Amino acid sequence: MIRRLTIIASMLFLSCNNHKGAAITKEVEKIKPTSDQAERRRQSEAYCKAHHIPVYGNPNALFVDPESQAAIRTKDEVTNRATALLYVGLKSEGIGQKDLDEINKNLDALSKLTAAERVYVTNPQPTKQQTTDANWRYEDLHVMLWALGFIDSLAYPDQLCNVAQDAKIFRGLTDTQFKQRARLRTKKEILDQADLILRLDWACVDARTKKQPAPGMLDSGVVYERHYALNWLINYMSQGWDDITTDT
């Protein structure tokens, strides 16, 4: 899934000053949900049923943290993560080093990479699987741009995001300008999406264990990446980016 963005990347920045399958984990049973957890679940399950997606049956398990306990990432953390994901995605396209250097000059991208990302972007001959995994990170970038208010809504996850449109958001911006234009969404908005994607990913994993296709025409790869990104946004288990789990 390499997304042929090479020409677009050059236009944007030279002018500037198995997918993976989530493991099934042990359930945390007997949770007494708060009112916001219960309402969030109700909304998510209504969404699932409207798209003919099975819902998880146990009423006392499978919740994201309530608003009173959740600790959403800061705006600076999210903008930095978005910039890093852009750089990783563009590297996966085979962008020339000269162009990548220009992108780094404008957005200070290299300083924002994790240890694993740095290993990938400095590898002159990454494996095909490494490149494919990096290319999927565009879906995580899409979530970050939504969380920062650059994208109005996260569409039904049955197809890949429009990378060209997402990349254009960075056009002509320095790192400082990108951060100034970002507006982090509310905790409620982010938790709502985290709850929904948890349930969509559960349905995909459940179908996979039964050797069935993902329900509701979902793209299980897109669902997985959104789950990964949203778990990072809500500080799930206090895990760093390279160590995020997508428990269902």
ZADO-1210 file (C-alpha; in nm, 4 decimals, padded with zeros to 6 digits):
<atoms>
<atom x="00.0000" y="00.0000" z="00.0000" code="MET" pos="1"/>
<atom x="00.2435" y="00.2668" z="-00.1166" code="ILE" pos="2"/>
<atom x="00.0530" y="00.5803" z="-00.2007" code="ARG" pos="3"/>
<atom x="00.2350" y="00.7485" z="-00.4864" code="ARG" pos="4"/>
<atom x="00.2738" y="01.0885" z="-00.3176" code="LEU" pos="5"/>
<atom x="00.6251" y="01.1637" z="-00.4398" code="THR" pos="6"/>
<atom x="00.5332" y="01.4388" z="-00.6854" code="ILE" pos="7"/>
<atom x="00.2851" y="01.5952" z="-00.4446" code="ILE" pos="8"/>
<atom x="00.5440" y="01.6010" z="-00.1676" code="ALA" pos="9"/>
<atom x="00.7895" y="01.7891" z="-00.3834" code="SER" pos="10"/>
<atom x="00.5249" y="02.0437" z="-00.4797" code="MET" pos="11"/>
<atom x="00.4275" y="02.0961" z="-00.1175" code="LEU" pos="12"/>
<atom x="00.7571" y="02.1379" z="00.0517" code="PHE" pos="13"/>
<atom x="01.0207" y="02.2663" z="-00.1883" code="LEU" pos="14"/>
<atom x="00.8404" y="02.5995" z="-00.1921" code="SER" pos="15"/>
<atom x="00.8302" y="02.6263" z="00.1899" code="CYS" pos="16"/>
<atom x="01.0652" y="02.8571" z="00.4205" code="ASN" pos="17"/>
<atom x="-00.1419" y="-00.7744" z="00.7103" code="ASN" pos="18"/>
<atom x="-00.1906" y="-00.5420" z="00.7929" code="HIS" pos="19"/>
<atom x="-00.1193" y="-00.5769" z="01.1596" code="LYS" pos="20"/>
<atom x="-00.3863" y="-00.7561" z="01.3592" code="GLY" pos="21"/>
<atom x="-00.4731" y="-00.6521" z="01.7131" code="ALA" pos="22"/>
<atom x="-00.4337" y="-00.9276" z="01.9673" code="ALA" pos="23"/>
<atom x="-00.7295" y="-01.0397" z="02.1712" code="ILE" pos="24"/>
<atom x="-00.6537" y="-00.9684" z="02.5346" code="THR" pos="25"/>
<atom x="-00.8069" y="-01.0667" z="02.8647" code="LYS" pos="26"/>
<atom x="-01.1242" y="-00.8789" z="02.9414" code="GLU" pos="27"/>
<atom x="-01.1411" y="-00.6371" z="03.2321" code="VAL" pos="28"/>
<atom x="-01.4732" y="-00.7483" z="03.3733" code="GLU" pos="29"/>
<atom x="-01.7221" y="-00.6015" z="03.6214" code="LYS" pos="30"/>
<atom x="-01.6654" y="-00.2347" z="03.5418" code="ILE" pos="31"/>
<atom x="-01.9411" y="-00.0084" z="03.6708" code="LYS" pos="32"/>
<atom x="-01.9476" y="00.2591" z="03.4027" code="PRO" pos="33"/>
<atom x="-01.9785" y="00.6257" z="03.4825" code="THR" pos="34"/>
<atom x="-02.2626" y="00.8186" z="03.3200" code="SER" pos="35"/>
<atom x="-02.0345" y="00.9494" z="03.0436" code="ASP" pos="36"/>
<atom x="-01.8928" y="00.6013" z="02.9772" code="GLN" pos="37"/>
<atom x="-02.2429" y="00.4579" z="02.9500" code="ALA" pos="38"/>
<atom x="-02.3598" y="00.7350" z="02.7177" code="GLU" pos="39"/>
<atom x="-02.0481" y="00.7020" z="02.5045" code="ARG" pos="40"/>
<atom x="-02.1083" y="00.3300" z="02.4701" code="ARG" pos="41"/>
<atom x="-02.4725" y="00.3877" z="02.3798" code="ARG" pos="42"/>
<atom x="-02.3768" y="00.6277" z="02.1017" code="GLN" pos="43"/>
<atom x="-02.1054" y="00.3969" z="01.9685" code="SER" pos="44"/>
<atom x="-02.3306" y="00.0936" z="01.9666" code="GLU" pos="45"/>
<atom x="-02.6025" y="00.2879" z="01.7846" code="ALA" pos="46"/>
<atom x="-02.3425" y="00.3770" z="01.5207" code="TYR" pos="47"/>
<atom x="-02.2371" y="00.0125" z="01.4935" code="CYS" pos="48"/>
<atom x="-02.5930" y="-00.1136" z="01.4583" code="LYS" pos="49"/>
<atom x="-02.6674" y="00.1466" z="01.1911" code="ALA" pos="50"/>
<atom x="-02.3776" y="-00.0004" z="00.9897" code="HIS" pos="51"/>
<atom x="-02.4659" y="-00.3651" z="01.0629" code="HIS" pos="52"/>
<atom x="-02.1643" y="-00.4167" z="01.2861" code="ILE" pos="53"/>
<atom x="-02.1941" y="-00.6572" z="01.5821" code="PRO" pos="54"/>
<atom x="-02.1587" y="-00.5091" z="01.9291" code="VAL" pos="55"/>
<atom x="-01.9802" y="-00.6460" z="02.2319" code="TYR" pos="56"/>
<atom x="-02.2277" y="-00.8148" z="02.4632" code="GLY" pos="57"/>
<atom x="-02.0854" y="-00.7793" z="02.8145" code="ASN" pos="58"/>
<atom x="-02.2288" y="-00.4581" z="02.9652" code="PRO" pos="59"/>
<atom x="-01.9556" y="-00.4447" z="03.2312" code="ASN" pos="60"/>
<atom x="-01.6463" y="-00.4524" z="03.0115" code="ALA" pos="61"/>
<atom x="-01.4832" y="-00.2769" z="02.7160" code="LEU" pos="62"/>
<atom x="-01.4727" y="00.0915" z="02.8029" code="PHE" pos="63"/>
<atom x="-01.2325" y="00.3784" z="02.7578" code="VAL" pos="64"/>
<atom x="-01.1536" y="00.5850" z="03.0669" code="ASP" pos="65"/>
<atom x="-01.4189" y="00.8276" z="03.1916" code="PRO" pos="66"/>
<atom x="-01.3596" y="01.1974" z="03.1344" code="GLU" pos="67"/>
<atom x="-01.2726" y="01.2495" z="03.4995" code="SER" pos="68"/>
<atom x="-00.9764" y="01.0114" z="03.4705" code="GLN" pos="69"/>
<atom x="-00.8643" y="01.0465" z="03.1095" code="ALA" pos="70"/>
<atom x="-00.5488" y="01.2442" z="03.0321" code="ALA" pos="71"/>
<atom x="-00.5477" y="01.3574" z="02.6709" code="ILE" pos="72"/>
<atom x="-00.2180" y="01.4422" z="02.5011" code="ARG" pos="73"/>
<atom x="-00.1291" y="01.8101" z="02.4813" code="THR" pos="74"/>
<atom x="-00.1521" y="02.0134" z="02.1634" code="LYS" pos="75"/>
<atom x="00.2259" y="02.0269" z="02.1307" code="ASP" pos="76"/>
<atom x="00.2505" y="01.6493" z="02.1696" code="GLU" pos="77"/>
<atom x="-00.0084" y="01.5966" z="01.8986" code="VAL" pos="78"/>
<atom x="00.1397" y="01.8484" z="01.6545" code="THR" pos="79"/>
<atom x="00.4834" y="01.6939" z="01.7027" code="ASN" pos="80"/>
<atom x="00.3417" y="01.3465" z="01.6440" code="ARG" pos="81"/>
<atom x="00.1645" y="01.4625" z="01.3282" code="ALA" pos="82"/>
<atom x="00.4861" y="01.6082" z="01.1879" code="THR" pos="83"/>
<atom x="00.6784" y="01.2902" z="01.2649" code="ALA" pos="84"/>
<atom x="00.4123" y="01.0755" z="01.0983" code="LEU" pos="85"/>
<atom x="00.4177" y="01.2941" z="00.7896" code="LEU" pos="86"/>
<atom x="00.7935" y="01.2506" z="00.7597" code="TYR" pos="87"/>
<atom x="00.7706" y="00.8728" z="00.8099" code="VAL" pos="88"/>
<atom x="00.4961" y="00.8478" z="00.5502" code="GLY" pos="89"/>
<atom x="00.6881" y="01.0502" z="00.2947" code="LEU" pos="90"/>
<atom x="00.9987" y="00.8398" z="00.3558" code="LYS" pos="91"/>
<atom x="00.7899" y="00.5322" z="00.2735" code="SER" pos="92"/>
<atom x="00.7085" y="00.6847" z="-00.0648" code="GLU" pos="93"/>
<atom x="01.0739" y="00.6827" z="-00.1638" code="GLY" pos="94"/>
<atom x="01.1082" y="01.0610" z="-00.1474" code="ILE" pos="95"/>
<atom x="01.4640" y="01.1733" z="-00.2220" code="GLY" pos="96"/>
<atom x="01.6832" y="01.2742" z="00.0692" code="GLN" pos="97"/>
<atom x="01.7164" y="01.6291" z="-00.0605" code="LYS" pos="98"/>
<atom x="01.3393" y="01.6731" z="-00.0408" code="ASP" pos="99"/>
<atom x="01.3236" y="01.5082" z="00.3014" code="LEU" pos="100"/>
<atom x="01.5951" y="01.7445" z="00.4232" code="ASP" pos="101"/>
<atom x="01.3881" y="02.0408" z="00.3062" code="GLU" pos="102"/>
<atom x="01.0848" y="01.9069" z="00.4896" code="ILE" pos="103"/>
<atom x="01.2922" y="01.8665" z="00.8030" code="ASN" pos="104"/>
<atom x="01.4254" y="02.2196" z="00.7664" code="LYS" pos="105"/>
<atom x="01.0733" y="02.3608" z="00.7566" code="ASN" pos="106"/>
<atom x="00.9082" y="02.1397" z="01.0183" code="LEU" pos="107"/>
<atom x="01.1953" y="02.0160" z="01.2373" code="ASP" pos="108"/>
<atom x="01.0624" y="01.6656" z="01.1816" code="ALA" pos="109"/>
<atom x="01.3674" y="01.4613" z="01.2773" code="LEU" pos="110"/>
<atom x="01.3653" y="01.5907" z="01.6337" code="SER" pos="111"/>
<atom x="01.0120" y="01.4554" z="01.6765" code="LYS" pos="112"/>
<atom x="01.0766" y="01.0943" z="01.5692" code="LEU" pos="113"/>
<atom x="01.0675" y="00.8053" z="01.8127" code="THR" pos="114"/>
<atom x="01.3615" y="00.5669" z="01.8401" code="ALA" pos="115"/>
<atom x="01.1949" y="00.3120" z="01.6114" code="ALA" pos="116"/>
<atom x="01.1015" y="00.5774" z="01.3561" code="GLU" pos="117"/>
<atom x="01.4555" y="00.7103" z="01.3517" code="ARG" pos="118"/>
<atom x="01.5896" y="00.3613" z="01.2806" code="VAL" pos="119"/>
<atom x="01.3518" y="00.3352" z="00.9854" code="TYR" pos="120"/>
<atom x="01.4123" y="00.6756" z="00.8286" code="VAL" pos="121"/>
<atom x="01.7912" y="00.6428" z="00.8522" code="THR" pos="122"/>
<atom x="01.7941" y="00.2945" z="00.6997" code="ASN" pos="123"/>
<atom x="01.9070" y="00.3250" z="00.3355" code="PRO" pos="124"/>
<atom x="01.7495" y="-00.0107" z="00.2486" code="GLN" pos="125"/>
<atom x="01.4446" y="-00.0839" z="00.4654" code="PRO" pos="126"/>
<atom x="01.2589" y="-00.4076" z="00.4054" code="THR" pos="127"/>
<atom x="00.9372" y="-00.4138" z="00.2075" code="LYS" pos="128"/>
<atom x="00.7432" y="-00.4869" z="00.5266" code="GLN" pos="129"/>
<atom x="00.9033" y="-00.1941" z="00.7089" code="GLN" pos="130"/>
<atom x="00.8105" y="00.0356" z="00.4230" code="THR" pos="131"/>
<atom x="00.4537" y="-00.0951" z="00.4122" code="THR" pos="132"/>
<atom x="00.4152" y="-00.0486" z="00.7876" code="ASP" pos="133"/>
<atom x="00.5491" y="00.3061" z="00.7598" code="ALA" pos="134"/>
<atom x="00.3104" y="00.3829" z="00.4755" code="ASN" pos="135"/>
<atom x="00.0140" y="00.2763" z="00.6878" code="TRP" pos="136"/>
<atom x="00.1078" y="00.5520" z="00.9326" code="ARG" pos="137"/>
<atom x="-00.0674" y="00.7993" z="00.7030" code="TYR" pos="138"/>
<atom x="-00.3884" y="00.6721" z="00.8650" code="GLU" pos="139"/>
<atom x="-00.2522" y="00.7706" z="01.2066" code="ASP" pos="140"/>
<atom x="-00.1553" y="01.1109" z="01.0669" code="LEU" pos="141"/>
<atom x="-00.5142" y="01.1520" z="00.9493" code="HIS" pos="142"/>
<atom x="-00.6361" y="01.0981" z="01.3070" code="VAL" pos="143"/>
<atom x="-00.3852" y="01.3516" z="01.4418" code="MET" pos="144"/>
<atom x="-00.4987" y="01.6123" z="01.1906" code="LEU" pos="145"/>
<atom x="-00.8588" y="01.5495" z="01.2941" code="TRP" pos="146"/>
<atom x="-00.7645" y="01.5825" z="01.6626" code="ALA" pos="147"/>
<atom x="-00.5937" y="01.9140" z="01.5819" code="LEU" pos="148"/>
<atom x="-00.9008" y="02.0525" z="01.4051" code="GLY" pos="149"/>
<atom x="-00.7577" y="02.0502" z="01.0527" code="PHE" pos="150"/>
<atom x="-01.0065" y="01.7817" z="00.9430" code="ILE" pos="151"/>
<atom x="-01.3766" y="01.8211" z="01.0214" code="ASP" pos="152"/>
<atom x="-01.4630" y="01.4578" z="01.0855" code="SER" pos="153"/>
<atom x="-01.3327" y="01.1039" z="01.0655" code="LEU" pos="154"/>
<atom x="-01.5223" y="00.9315" z="00.7877" code="ALA" pos="155"/>
<atom x="-01.6556" y="00.5782" z="00.8116" code="TYR" pos="156"/>
<atom x="-01.3398" y="00.3631" z="00.8026" code="PRO" pos="157"/>
<atom x="-01.4079" y="00.1571" z="00.4929" code="ASP" pos="158"/>
<atom x="-01.1347" y="00.3112" z="00.2770" code="GLN" pos="159"/>
<atom x="-00.7950" y="00.4761" z="00.2985" code="LEU" pos="160"/>
<atom x="-00.7629" y="00.8439" z="00.3812" code="CYS" pos="161"/>
<atom x="-00.6800" y="01.0974" z="00.1114" code="ASN" pos="162"/>
<atom x="-00.3071" y="01.1442" z="00.1693" code="VAL" pos="163"/>
<atom x="-00.2690" y="01.4245" z="-00.0836" code="ALA" pos="164"/>
<atom x="-00.5309" y="01.6362" z="00.0936" code="GLN" pos="165"/>
<atom x="-00.3776" y="01.5681" z="00.4333" code="ASP" pos="166"/>
<atom x="-00.0291" y="01.6569" z="00.3142" code="ALA" pos="167"/>
<atom x="-00.1530" y="01.9864" z="00.1693" code="LYS" pos="168"/>
<atom x="-00.2383" y="02.1017" z="00.5207" code="ILE" pos="169"/>
<atom x="00.1347" y="02.1420" z="00.5846" code="PHE" pos="170"/>
<atom x="00.2014" y="02.3350" z="00.2644" code="ARG" pos="171"/>
<atom x="00.3904" y="02.6583" z="00.3207" code="GLY" pos="172"/>
<atom x="00.3948" y="02.6196" z="00.6994" code="LEU" pos="173"/>
<atom x="00.6848" y="02.6239" z="00.9378" code="THR" pos="174"/>
<atom x="00.6722" y="02.4187" z="01.2556" code="ASP" pos="175"/>
<atom x="00.5684" y="02.7255" z="01.4539" code="THR" pos="176"/>
<atom x="00.2933" y="02.8186" z="01.2086" code="GLN" pos="177"/>
<atom x="00.1550" y="02.4638" z="01.2062" code="PHE" pos="178"/>
<atom x="00.1302" y="02.4690" z="01.5849" code="LYS" pos="179"/>
<atom x="-00.0297" y="02.8120" z="01.5883" code="GLN" pos="180"/>
<atom x="-00.3049" y="02.7004" z="01.3492" code="ARG" pos="181"/>
<atom x="-00.3828" y="02.3796" z="01.5392" code="ALA" pos="182"/>
<atom x="-00.6840" y="02.3680" z="01.7725" code="ARG" pos="183"/>
<atom x="-00.6921" y="02.0555" z="01.9867" code="LEU" pos="184"/>
<atom x="-01.0353" y="01.8996" z="02.0152" code="ARG" pos="185"/>
<atom x="-01.2071" y="01.8552" z="02.3481" code="THR" pos="186"/>
<atom x="-01.1493" y="01.5576" z="02.5718" code="LYS" pos="187"/>
<atom x="-01.5083" y="01.4460" z="02.5072" code="LYS" pos="188"/>
<atom x="-01.4659" y="01.4499" z="02.1289" code="GLU" pos="189"/>
<atom x="-01.1474" y="01.2447" z="02.1459" code="ILE" pos="190"/>
<atom x="-01.2898" y="00.9957" z="02.3970" code="LEU" pos="191"/>
<atom x="-01.6016" y="00.9544" z="02.1824" code="ASP" pos="192"/>
<atom x="-01.3874" y="00.8523" z="01.8870" code="GLN" pos="193"/>
<atom x="-01.1685" y="00.6299" z="02.1047" code="ALA" pos="194"/>
<atom x="-01.4744" y="00.4438" z="02.2327" code="ASP" pos="195"/>
<atom x="-01.6153" y="00.4017" z="01.8843" code="LEU" pos="196"/>
<atom x="-01.2935" y="00.2713" z="01.7324" code="ILE" pos="197"/>
<atom x="-01.2493" y="00.0310" z="02.0251" code="LEU" pos="198"/>
<atom x="-01.5824" y="-00.1265" z="01.9331" code="ARG" pos="199"/>
<atom x="-01.5145" y="-00.1266" z="01.5600" code="LEU" pos="200"/>
<atom x="-01.1785" y="-00.2954" z="01.6169" code="ASP" pos="201"/>
<atom x="-01.3378" y="-00.5503" z="01.8494" code="TRP" pos="202"/>
<atom x="-01.5802" y="-00.6380" z="01.5690" code="ALA" pos="203"/>
<atom x="-01.2941" y="-00.6744" z="01.3185" code="CYS" pos="204"/>
<atom x="-01.0920" y="-00.8944" z="01.5537" code="VAL" pos="205"/>
<atom x="-01.3971" y="-01.1049" z="01.6374" code="ASP" pos="206"/>
<atom x="-01.4658" y="-01.1577" z="01.2672" code="ALA" pos="207"/>
<atom x="-01.1043" y="-01.2508" z="01.2023" code="ARG" pos="208"/>
<atom x="-01.1077" y="-01.5166" z="01.4747" code="THR" pos="209"/>
<atom x="-01.4116" y="-01.6660" z="01.3007" code="LYS" pos="210"/>
<atom x="-01.2339" y="-01.6473" z="00.9639" code="LYS" pos="211"/>
<atom x="-01.4948" y="-01.4029" z="00.8401" code="GLN" pos="212"/>
<atom x="-01.4510" y="-01.0722" z="00.6562" code="PRO" pos="213"/>
<atom x="-01.4658" y="-00.7517" z="00.8547" code="ALA" pos="214"/>
<atom x="-01.8305" y="-00.6547" z="00.9115" code="PRO" pos="215"/>
<atom x="-01.9966" y="-00.3526" z="00.7590" code="GLY" pos="216"/>
<atom x="-01.7378" y="-00.3334" z="00.4794" code="MET" pos="217"/>
<atom x="-01.4854" y="-00.1986" z="00.7315" code="LEU" pos="218"/>
<atom x="-01.1213" y="-00.1798" z="00.6276" code="ASP" pos="219"/>
<atom x="-00.9601" y="-00.3610" z="00.9199" code="SER" pos="220"/>
<atom x="-00.6216" y="-00.1980" z="00.8495" code="GLY" pos="221"/>
<atom x="-00.7684" y="00.1508" z="00.8706" code="VAL" pos="222"/>
<atom x="-00.9591" y="00.0558" z="01.1847" code="VAL" pos="223"/>
<atom x="-00.6422" y="-00.0804" z="01.3457" code="TYR" pos="224"/>
<atom x="-00.4387" y="00.2334" z="01.2710" code="GLU" pos="225"/>
<atom x="-00.7124" y="00.4608" z="01.4031" code="ARG" pos="226"/>
<atom x="-00.7290" y="00.2511" z="01.7178" code="HIS" pos="227"/>
<atom x="-00.3523" y="00.2796" z="01.7555" code="TYR" pos="228"/>
<atom x="-00.3568" y="00.6570" z="01.7107" code="ALA" pos="229"/>
<atom x="-00.6536" y="00.7151" z="01.9391" code="LEU" pos="230"/>
<atom x="-00.5071" y="00.4968" z="02.2128" code="ASN" pos="231"/>
<atom x="-00.2002" y="00.7174" z="02.2022" code="TRP" pos="232"/>
<atom x="-00.4156" y="01.0312" z="02.2145" code="LEU" pos="233"/>
<atom x="-00.5975" y="00.9133" z="02.5280" code="ILE" pos="234"/>
<atom x="-00.2734" y="00.7981" z="02.6950" code="ASN" pos="235"/>
<atom x="-00.3929" y="00.4384" z="02.7051" code="TYR" pos="236"/>
<atom x="-00.1927" y="00.2501" z="02.9696" code="MET" pos="237"/>
<atom x="00.0578" y="00.5405" z="02.9622" code="SER" pos="238"/>
<atom x="00.2239" y="00.3748" z="02.6616" code="GLN" pos="239"/>
<atom x="00.4708" y="00.5520" z="02.4345" code="GLY" pos="240"/>
<atom x="00.4126" y="00.5673" z="02.0598" code="TRP" pos="241"/>
<atom x="00.6356" y="00.2705" z="01.9731" code="ASP" pos="242"/>
<atom x="00.4646" y="00.0527" z="02.2357" code="ASP" pos="243"/>
<atom x="00.0945" y="00.1196" z="02.1851" code="ILE" pos="244"/>
<atom x="-00.1350" y="-00.1823" z="02.2183" code="THR" pos="245"/>
<atom x="-00.4813" y="-00.2053" z="02.0675" code="THR" pos="246"/>
<atom x="-00.6488" y="-00.4338" z="02.3186" code="ASP" pos="247"/>
<atom x="-01.0009" y="-00.5478" z="02.2444" code="THR" pos="248"/>
</atoms>
